[in-house]
Amino acid sequence: MPEQRREPRRGGSRAPARGALKSPIKVSWRLVQEQPVSPVNIFQVGAVSRPDGVPGEVVLNLGFLPPAPVFGTAEEQLRMAEQLDAIEIQPVARITASRARLEELRQLIAQALEALGGLD
């Protein structure tokens, strides 16, 4: 992935105050190429409350739900499926983010979907 330049975030203790740098800090996505790509097909969303009880950040769980382990004829598959207690979701990632960061993610996903057009 190409390098990006990012302005320091305001209000956080992780980056200098706006105007303190002569140029944006360069960031690189190079290390992401070392991570395996994992398919996801199921999602769960929750919230983490702050100590005062107010929702703080959103928790986003990404998982993979494998197909039911059934085989044989249609009747055999139905019998096997009826005997299943549950199919375990394989967790892929569990992340938290603020509402503002999720809004940014929503915009990025919308742009990606628009660029893909009618691709299914």
KELO-465583 format. One record per atom (N, C-alpha, C): residue in one letter; atom name; x, z, y. Coordinates in nm, 3 decimals, m for minus. Atoms other than C-alpha are relative to their C-alpha. Layout:
# KELO-465583
+---------+-------+---------+---------+---------+
: residuo : atomo :      px :      pz :      py :
+---------+-------+---------+---------+---------+
:       A :    CA :       X :       Z :       Y :
...
+---------+-------+---------+---------+---------+
This chain:
# KELO-465583
+---------+-------+---------+---------+---------+
: residuo : atomo :      px :      pz :      py :
+---------+-------+---------+---------+---------+
:       M :     N :   0.084 :   0.000 :  m0.117 :
:       M :    CA :   0.000 :   0.000 :   0.000 :
:       M :     C :   0.089 :   0.000 :   0.124 :
:       P :     N :  m0.082 :   0.007 :  m0.120 :
:       P :    CA :   0.125 :  m0.066 :   0.351 :
:       P :     C :   0.011 :   0.136 :   0.068 :
:       E :     N :  m0.015 :  m0.121 :  m0.079 :
:       E :    CA :   0.256 :   0.205 :   0.576 :
:       E :     C :  m0.105 :   0.001 :   0.108 :
:       Q :     N :   0.097 :  m0.016 :  m0.107 :
:       Q :    CA :   0.017 :   0.343 :   0.832 :
:       Q :     C :   0.059 :   0.092 :   0.105 :
:       R :     N :  m0.038 :  m0.093 :  m0.105 :
:       R :    CA :   0.065 :   0.518 :   1.161 :
:       R :     C :  m0.124 :   0.083 :   0.032 :
:       R :     N :   0.112 :  m0.089 :  m0.025 :
:       R :    CA :  m0.150 :   0.817 :   1.230 :
:       R :     C :   0.032 :   0.091 :   0.117 :
:       E :     N :  m0.015 :  m0.091 :  m0.113 :
:       E :    CA :  m0.198 :   1.004 :   1.552 :
:       E :     C :  m0.014 :   0.142 :  m0.054 :
:       P :     N :   0.017 :  m0.139 :   0.044 :
:       P :    CA :  m0.155 :   1.381 :   1.510 :
:       P :     C :  m0.143 :   0.045 :   0.022 :
:       R :     N :   0.136 :  m0.051 :  m0.011 :
:       R :    CA :  m0.485 :   1.559 :   1.450 :
:       R :     C :  m0.007 :   0.108 :   0.107 :
:       R :     N :   0.019 :  m0.102 :  m0.102 :
:       R :    CA :  m0.620 :   1.771 :   1.731 :
:       R :     C :  m0.054 :   0.127 :  m0.062 :
:       G :     N :   0.059 :  m0.127 :   0.038 :
:       G :    CA :  m0.695 :   2.138 :   1.689 :
:       G :     C :   0.059 :   0.063 :  m0.124 :
:       G :     N :  m0.057 :  m0.056 :   0.122 :
:       G :    CA :  m0.495 :   2.188 :   1.369 :
:       G :     C :   0.139 :   0.054 :   0.024 :
:       S :     N :  m0.133 :  m0.056 :  m0.015 :
:       S :    CA :  m0.180 :   2.389 :   1.324 :
:       S :     C :   0.103 :  m0.084 :  m0.075 :
:       R :     N :  m0.090 :   0.082 :   0.081 :
:       R :    CA :  m0.030 :   2.120 :   1.100 :
:       R :     C :   0.072 :  m0.109 :   0.079 :
:       A :     N :  m0.061 :   0.108 :  m0.078 :
:       A :    CA :   0.054 :   1.870 :   1.373 :
:       A :     C :   0.015 :   0.045 :   0.144 :
:       P :     N :  m0.018 :  m0.036 :  m0.141 :
:       P :    CA :   0.187 :   1.898 :   1.726 :
:       P :     C :  m0.121 :  m0.041 :   0.083 :
:       A :     N :   0.111 :   0.032 :  m0.089 :
:       A :    CA :  m0.061 :   1.890 :   2.013 :
:       A :     C :   0.012 :  m0.144 :   0.050 :
:       R :     N :   0.003 :   0.138 :  m0.048 :
:       R :    CA :  m0.165 :   1.547 :   2.144 :
:       R :     C :   0.087 :  m0.012 :   0.125 :
:       G :     N :  m0.086 :   0.023 :  m0.114 :
:       G :    CA :   0.085 :   1.408 :   2.385 :
:       G :     C :   0.139 :   0.058 :  m0.017 :
:       A :     N :  m0.130 :  m0.061 :   0.021 :
:       A :    CA :   0.376 :   1.610 :   2.244 :
:       A :     C :   0.098 :  m0.097 :  m0.065 :
:       L :     N :  m0.085 :   0.098 :   0.066 :
:       L :    CA :   0.509 :   1.312 :   2.045 :
:       L :     C :   0.006 :  m0.128 :   0.082 :
:       K :     N :  m0.014 :   0.127 :  m0.072 :
:       K :    CA :   0.644 :   0.993 :   2.196 :
:       K :     C :  m0.064 :  m0.115 :  m0.077 :
:       S :     N :   0.064 :   0.104 :   0.081 :
:       S :    CA :   0.506 :   0.787 :   1.904 :
:       S :     C :  m0.068 :   0.067 :  m0.119 :
:       P :     N :   0.070 :  m0.057 :   0.115 :
:       P :    CA :   0.271 :   0.843 :   1.611 :
:       P :     C :   0.096 :   0.024 :  m0.117 :
:       I :     N :  m0.078 :  m0.028 :   0.120 :
:       I :    CA :   0.410 :   0.991 :   1.291 :
:       I :     C :  m0.032 :  m0.106 :  m0.104 :
:       K :     N :   0.020 :   0.103 :   0.102 :
:       K :    CA :   0.460 :   0.724 :   1.025 :
:       K :     C :  m0.033 :   0.070 :  m0.133 :
:       V :     N :   0.035 :  m0.051 :   0.132 :
:       V :    CA :   0.290 :   0.796 :   0.690 :
:       V :     C :   0.009 :  m0.115 :  m0.100 :
:       S :     N :  m0.015 :   0.102 :   0.104 :
:       S :    CA :   0.336 :   0.613 :   0.361 :
:       S :     C :  m0.086 :   0.036 :  m0.120 :
:       W :     N :   0.079 :  m0.016 :   0.122 :
:       W :    CA :   0.108 :   0.563 :   0.062 :
:       W :     C :   0.081 :  m0.041 :  m0.123 :
:       R :     N :  m0.086 :   0.049 :   0.108 :
:       R :    CA :   0.406 :   0.460 :  m0.157 :
:       R :     C :  m0.016 :   0.082 :  m0.129 :
:       L :     N :   0.005 :  m0.085 :   0.119 :
:       L :    CA :   0.379 :   0.758 :  m0.397 :
:       L :     C :  m0.132 :  m0.013 :  m0.077 :
:       V :     N :   0.128 :   0.014 :   0.069 :
:       V :    CA :   0.014 :   0.681 :  m0.477 :
:       V :     C :   0.012 :  m0.099 :  m0.115 :
:       Q :     N :  m0.019 :   0.099 :   0.107 :
:       Q :    CA :   0.140 :   0.391 :  m0.690 :
:       Q :     C :   0.046 :   0.064 :  m0.130 :
:       E :     N :  m0.047 :  m0.071 :   0.120 :
:       E :    CA :   0.286 :   0.647 :  m0.933 :
:       E :     C :  m0.114 :   0.072 :  m0.073 :
:       Q :     N :   0.115 :  m0.067 :   0.061 :
:       Q :    CA :  m0.057 :   0.798 :  m1.002 :
:       Q :     C :  m0.078 :  m0.098 :  m0.087 :
:       P :     N :   0.083 :   0.090 :   0.081 :
:       P :    CA :  m0.263 :   0.656 :  m1.287 :
:       P :     C :  m0.137 :  m0.021 :   0.065 :
:       V :     N :   0.135 :   0.029 :  m0.050 :
:       V :    CA :  m0.592 :   0.491 :  m1.194 :
:       V :     C :  m0.097 :   0.041 :  m0.111 :
:       S :     N :   0.096 :  m0.050 :   0.097 :
:       S :    CA :  m0.882 :   0.664 :  m1.367 :
:       S :     C :  m0.141 :  m0.044 :   0.039 :
:       P :     N :   0.137 :   0.039 :  m0.033 :
:       P :    CA :  m1.234 :   0.528 :  m1.389 :
:       P :     C :  m0.088 :   0.124 :   0.015 :
:       V :     N :   0.101 :  m0.104 :  m0.015 :
:       V :    CA :  m1.519 :   0.749 :  m1.268 :
:       V :     C :  m0.137 :  m0.066 :  m0.002 :
:       N :     N :   0.135 :   0.054 :   0.004 :
:       N :    CA :  m1.889 :   0.699 :  m1.330 :
:       N :     C :  m0.108 :   0.107 :   0.021 :
:       I :     N :   0.096 :  m0.108 :  m0.027 :
:       I :    CA :  m2.046 :   1.034 :  m1.243 :
:       I :     C :   0.058 :   0.090 :   0.108 :
:       F :     N :  m0.042 :  m0.076 :  m0.117 :
:       F :    CA :  m2.034 :   1.250 :  m0.931 :
:       F :     C :  m0.085 :   0.125 :   0.013 :
:       Q :     N :   0.073 :  m0.123 :  m0.031 :
:       Q :    CA :  m2.132 :   1.602 :  m0.831 :
:       Q :     C :   0.049 :   0.048 :   0.136 :
:       V :     N :  m0.034 :  m0.046 :  m0.134 :
:       V :    CA :  m2.141 :   1.738 :  m0.478 :
:       V :     C :  m0.051 :   0.142 :   0.019 :
:       G :     N :   0.038 :  m0.138 :  m0.031 :
:       G :    CA :  m2.148 :   2.101 :  m0.369 :
:       G :     C :   0.062 :   0.039 :   0.132 :
:       A :     N :  m0.058 :  m0.048 :  m0.125 :
:       A :    CA :  m2.038 :   2.316 :  m0.079 :
:       A :     C :   0.068 :   0.134 :  m0.025 :
:       V :     N :  m0.070 :  m0.127 :   0.002 :
:       V :    CA :  m1.794 :   2.602 :  m0.031 :
:       V :     C :  m0.035 :   0.071 :   0.129 :
:       S :     N :   0.038 :  m0.075 :  m0.119 :
:       S :    CA :  m1.915 :   2.870 :   0.205 :
:       S :     C :   0.119 :   0.074 :   0.059 :
:       R :     N :  m0.100 :  m0.080 :  m0.070 :
:       R :    CA :  m1.697 :   3.037 :   0.465 :
:       R :     C :  m0.034 :   0.147 :  m0.023 :
:       P :     N :   0.028 :  m0.143 :   0.019 :
:       P :    CA :  m1.669 :   3.417 :   0.458 :
:       P :     C :  m0.128 :   0.048 :   0.068 :
:       D :     N :   0.123 :  m0.040 :  m0.069 :
:       D :    CA :  m1.963 :   3.438 :   0.703 :
:       D :     C :  m0.125 :  m0.059 :  m0.065 :
:       G :     N :   0.113 :   0.055 :   0.072 :
:       G :    CA :  m2.183 :   3.251 :   0.453 :
:       G :     C :  m0.042 :  m0.139 :   0.044 :
:       V :     N :   0.031 :   0.133 :  m0.050 :
:       V :    CA :  m2.198 :   2.928 :   0.654 :
:       V :     C :   0.075 :  m0.103 :  m0.085 :
:       P :     N :  m0.072 :   0.102 :   0.077 :
:       P :    CA :  m2.116 :   2.613 :   0.453 :
:       P :     C :   0.124 :  m0.047 :   0.076 :
:       G :     N :  m0.124 :   0.041 :  m0.064 :
:       G :    CA :  m1.755 :   2.522 :   0.524 :
:       G :     C :   0.039 :  m0.141 :  m0.036 :
:       E :     N :  m0.043 :   0.132 :   0.044 :
:       E :    CA :  m1.632 :   2.230 :   0.322 :
:       E :     C :  m0.085 :  m0.046 :  m0.118 :
:       V :     N :   0.074 :   0.060 :   0.111 :
:       V :    CA :  m1.792 :   1.994 :   0.074 :
:       V :     C :   0.096 :  m0.014 :  m0.118 :
:       V :     N :  m0.076 :   0.018 :   0.123 :
:       V :    CA :  m1.670 :   1.993 :  m0.286 :
:       V :     C :  m0.054 :  m0.126 :  m0.067 :
:       L :     N :   0.038 :   0.124 :   0.066 :
:       L :    CA :  m1.674 :   1.651 :  m0.451 :
:       L :     C :   0.070 :  m0.005 :  m0.136 :
:       N :     N :  m0.051 :   0.011 :   0.136 :
:       N :    CA :  m1.633 :   1.637 :  m0.830 :
:       N :     C :  m0.019 :  m0.142 :  m0.049 :
:       L :     N :   0.004 :   0.135 :   0.055 :
:       L :    CA :  m1.549 :   1.300 :  m0.984 :
:       L :     C :   0.027 :   0.010 :  m0.149 :
:       G :     N :  m0.017 :  m0.010 :   0.144 :
:       G :    CA :  m1.586 :   1.255 :  m1.357 :
:       G :     C :  m0.028 :  m0.131 :  m0.071 :
:       F :     N :   0.029 :   0.115 :   0.086 :
:       F :    CA :  m1.612 :   1.011 :  m1.642 :
:       F :     C :  m0.089 :   0.050 :  m0.112 :
:       L :     N :   0.094 :  m0.032 :   0.106 :
:       L :    CA :  m1.913 :   1.034 :  m1.872 :
:       L :     C :   0.014 :  m0.107 :  m0.107 :
:       P :     N :  m0.019 :   0.101 :   0.104 :
:       P :    CA :  m1.819 :   0.862 :  m2.198 :
:       P :     C :  m0.133 :  m0.034 :  m0.067 :
:       P :     N :   0.124 :   0.034 :   0.073 :
:       P :    CA :  m2.081 :   0.681 :  m2.404 :
:       P :     C :  m0.026 :   0.101 :  m0.111 :
:       A :     N :   0.036 :  m0.092 :   0.109 :
:       A :    CA :  m2.268 :   0.887 :  m2.659 :
:       A :     C :   0.068 :  m0.046 :  m0.128 :
:       P :     N :  m0.070 :   0.035 :   0.124 :
:       P :    CA :  m2.075 :   0.902 :  m2.988 :
:       P :     C :  m0.099 :  m0.027 :  m0.114 :
:       V :     N :   0.096 :   0.039 :   0.104 :
:       V :    CA :  m2.340 :   0.725 :  m3.195 :
:       V :     C :   0.035 :  m0.139 :  m0.049 :
:       F :     N :  m0.029 :   0.131 :   0.060 :
:       F :    CA :  m2.310 :   0.429 :  m3.428 :
:       F :     C :  m0.099 :  m0.025 :  m0.112 :
:       G :     N :   0.090 :   0.037 :   0.109 :
:       G :    CA :  m2.491 :   0.249 :  m3.703 :
:       G :     C :  m0.117 :  m0.082 :   0.051 :
:       T :     N :   0.120 :   0.074 :  m0.039 :
:       T :    CA :  m2.834 :   0.090 :  m3.691 :
:       T :     C :  m0.067 :   0.070 :   0.117 :
:       A :     N :   0.071 :  m0.059 :  m0.113 :
:       A :    CA :  m3.069 :   0.153 :  m3.401 :
:       A :     C :  m0.065 :   0.132 :  m0.041 :
:       E :     N :   0.063 :  m0.123 :   0.048 :
:       E :    CA :  m3.254 :   0.413 :  m3.608 :
:       E :     C :   0.103 :   0.111 :  m0.019 :
:       E :     N :  m0.106 :  m0.099 :   0.021 :
:       E :    CA :  m2.928 :   0.588 :  m3.704 :
:       E :     C :   0.053 :   0.051 :   0.134 :
:       Q :     N :  m0.048 :  m0.040 :  m0.133 :
:       Q :    CA :  m2.814 :   0.588 :  m3.342 :
:       Q :     C :  m0.098 :   0.097 :   0.065 :
:       L :     N :   0.102 :  m0.087 :  m0.057 :
:       L :    CA :  m3.142 :   0.743 :  m3.231 :
:       L :     C :   0.004 :   0.138 :  m0.064 :
:       R :     N :  m0.008 :  m0.128 :   0.071 :
:       R :    CA :  m3.117 :   1.014 :  m3.498 :
:       R :     C :   0.123 :   0.079 :   0.046 :
:       M :     N :  m0.123 :  m0.067 :  m0.042 :
:       M :    CA :  m2.759 :   1.092 :  m3.398 :
:       M :     C :  m0.012 :   0.050 :   0.144 :
:       A :     N :   0.015 :  m0.038 :  m0.140 :
:       A :    CA :  m2.846 :   1.099 :  m3.028 :
:       A :     C :  m0.090 :   0.123 :   0.014 :
:       E :     N :   0.090 :  m0.115 :  m0.006 :
:       E :    CA :  m3.131 :   1.343 :  m3.089 :
:       E :     C :   0.068 :   0.128 :  m0.045 :
:       Q :     N :  m0.071 :  m0.119 :   0.049 :
:       Q :    CA :  m2.887 :   1.580 :  m3.262 :
:       Q :     C :   0.111 :   0.046 :   0.094 :
:       L :     N :  m0.105 :  m0.038 :  m0.095 :
:       L :    CA :  m2.640 :   1.583 :  m2.974 :
:       L :     C :  m0.047 :   0.115 :   0.087 :
:       D :     N :   0.031 :  m0.110 :  m0.091 :
:       D :    CA :  m2.633 :   1.909 :  m2.780 :
:       D :     C :   0.032 :  m0.041 :   0.143 :
:       A :     N :  m0.043 :   0.045 :  m0.133 :
:       A :    CA :  m2.441 :   1.762 :  m2.484 :
:       A :     C :   0.118 :  m0.093 :  m0.017 :
:       I :     N :  m0.119 :   0.084 :  m0.006 :
:       I :    CA :  m2.181 :   1.505 :  m2.394 :
:       I :     C :   0.083 :   0.056 :   0.116 :
:       E :     N :  m0.086 :  m0.060 :  m0.102 :
:       E :    CA :  m1.889 :   1.657 :  m2.205 :
:       E :     C :   0.050 :  m0.106 :   0.098 :
:       I :     N :  m0.057 :   0.084 :  m0.105 :
:       I :    CA :  m1.795 :   1.498 :  m1.875 :
:       I :     C :   0.149 :   0.028 :   0.005 :
:       Q :     N :  m0.144 :  m0.015 :  m0.013 :
:       Q :    CA :  m1.423 :   1.436 :  m1.847 :
:       Q :     C :   0.033 :   0.006 :   0.149 :
:       P :     N :  m0.032 :  m0.010 :  m0.142 :
:       P :    CA :  m1.313 :   1.568 :  m1.505 :
:       P :     C :   0.117 :  m0.091 :   0.037 :
:       V :     N :  m0.107 :   0.087 :  m0.048 :
:       V :    CA :  m1.100 :   1.321 :  m1.309 :
:       V :     C :   0.064 :   0.060 :   0.125 :
:       A :     N :  m0.051 :  m0.061 :  m0.123 :
:       A :    CA :  m1.069 :   1.490 :  m0.967 :
:       A :     C :  m0.104 :   0.095 :   0.057 :
:       R :     N :   0.087 :  m0.095 :  m0.071 :
:       R :    CA :  m1.210 :   1.781 :  m0.773 :
:       R :     C :   0.065 :   0.022 :   0.136 :
:       I :     N :  m0.058 :  m0.006 :  m0.133 :
:       I :    CA :  m1.158 :   1.770 :  m0.400 :
:       I :     C :  m0.095 :   0.072 :   0.096 :
:       T :     N :   0.081 :  m0.054 :  m0.108 :
:       T :    CA :  m1.279 :   1.947 :  m0.089 :
:       T :     C :   0.039 :  m0.074 :   0.128 :
:       A :     N :  m0.025 :   0.065 :  m0.128 :
:       A :    CA :  m1.311 :   1.796 :   0.255 :
:       A :     C :  m0.102 :   0.050 :   0.101 :
:       S :     N :   0.092 :  m0.037 :  m0.107 :
:       S :    CA :  m1.467 :   1.877 :   0.588 :
:       S :     C :  m0.103 :  m0.111 :   0.018 :
:       R :     N :   0.103 :   0.100 :  m0.029 :
:       R :    CA :  m1.778 :   1.698 :   0.705 :
:       R :     C :   0.060 :  m0.120 :   0.075 :
:       A :     N :  m0.061 :   0.108 :  m0.078 :
:       A :    CA :  m1.569 :   1.498 :   0.953 :
:       A :     C :   0.082 :  m0.093 :  m0.089 :
:       R :     N :  m0.081 :   0.084 :   0.089 :
:       R :    CA :  m1.332 :   1.376 :   0.681 :
:       R :     C :  m0.089 :  m0.079 :  m0.096 :
:       L :     N :   0.092 :   0.073 :   0.087 :
:       L :    CA :  m1.626 :   1.284 :   0.456 :
:       L :     C :  m0.070 :  m0.112 :   0.075 :
:       E :     N :   0.057 :   0.109 :  m0.082 :
:       E :    CA :  m1.779 :   1.084 :   0.741 :
:       E :     C :   0.100 :  m0.116 :   0.007 :
:       E :     N :  m0.103 :   0.104 :  m0.001 :
:       E :    CA :  m1.447 :   0.898 :   0.763 :
:       E :     C :   0.003 :  m0.072 :  m0.135 :
:       L :     N :   0.003 :   0.061 :   0.134 :
:       L :    CA :  m1.458 :   0.842 :   0.385 :
:       L :     C :  m0.121 :  m0.091 :  m0.016 :
:       R :     N :   0.121 :   0.082 :   0.008 :
:       R :    CA :  m1.815 :   0.714 :   0.411 :
:       R :     C :   0.021 :  m0.134 :   0.071 :
:       Q :     N :  m0.026 :   0.123 :  m0.074 :
:       Q :    CA :  m1.706 :   0.461 :   0.674 :
:       Q :     C :   0.095 :  m0.092 :  m0.075 :
:       L :     N :  m0.095 :   0.081 :   0.076 :
:       L :    CA :  m1.412 :   0.345 :   0.462 :
:       L :     C :  m0.067 :  m0.065 :  m0.121 :
:       I :     N :   0.071 :   0.054 :   0.116 :
:       I :    CA :  m1.636 :   0.301 :   0.157 :
:       I :     C :  m0.095 :  m0.111 :   0.045 :
:       A :     N :   0.091 :   0.103 :  m0.052 :
:       A :    CA :  m1.893 :   0.109 :   0.363 :
:       A :     C :   0.075 :  m0.127 :   0.035 :
:       Q :     N :  m0.081 :   0.117 :  m0.034 :
:       Q :    CA :  m1.620 :  m0.122 :   0.493 :
:       Q :     C :   0.047 :  m0.072 :  m0.127 :
:       A :     N :  m0.046 :   0.061 :   0.125 :
:       A :    CA :  m1.486 :  m0.177 :   0.140 :
:       A :     C :  m0.115 :  m0.074 :  m0.069 :
:       L :     N :   0.115 :   0.065 :   0.063 :
:       L :    CA :  m1.835 :  m0.255 :   0.005 :
:       L :     C :  m0.040 :  m0.126 :   0.074 :
:       E :     N :   0.033 :   0.117 :  m0.080 :
:       E :    CA :  m1.901 :  m0.495 :   0.290 :
:       E :     C :   0.101 :  m0.113 :  m0.028 :
:       A :     N :  m0.103 :   0.100 :   0.027 :
:       A :    CA :  m1.570 :  m0.671 :   0.223 :
:       A :     C :  m0.016 :  m0.061 :  m0.138 :
:       L :     N :   0.020 :   0.051 :   0.135 :
:       L :    CA :  m1.657 :  m0.704 :  m0.146 :
:       L :     C :  m0.120 :  m0.094 :  m0.008 :
:       G :     N :   0.117 :   0.086 :  m0.001 :
:       G :    CA :  m1.986 :  m0.873 :  m0.060 :
:       G :     C :  m0.089 :   0.024 :  m0.120 :
:       G :     N :   0.091 :  m0.008 :   0.113 :
:       G :    CA :  m2.201 :  m0.947 :  m0.363 :
:       G :     C :   0.066 :   0.035 :  m0.132 :
:       L :     N :  m0.070 :  m0.034 :   0.123 :
:       L :    CA :  m1.940 :  m0.835 :  m0.616 :
:       L :     C :  m0.061 :   0.123 :  m0.065 :
:       D :     N :   0.056 :  m0.114 :   0.073 :
:       D :    CA :  m2.091 :  m0.608 :  m0.881 :
:       D :     C :   0.092 :   0.045 :  m0.109 :
+---------+-------+---------+---------+---------+
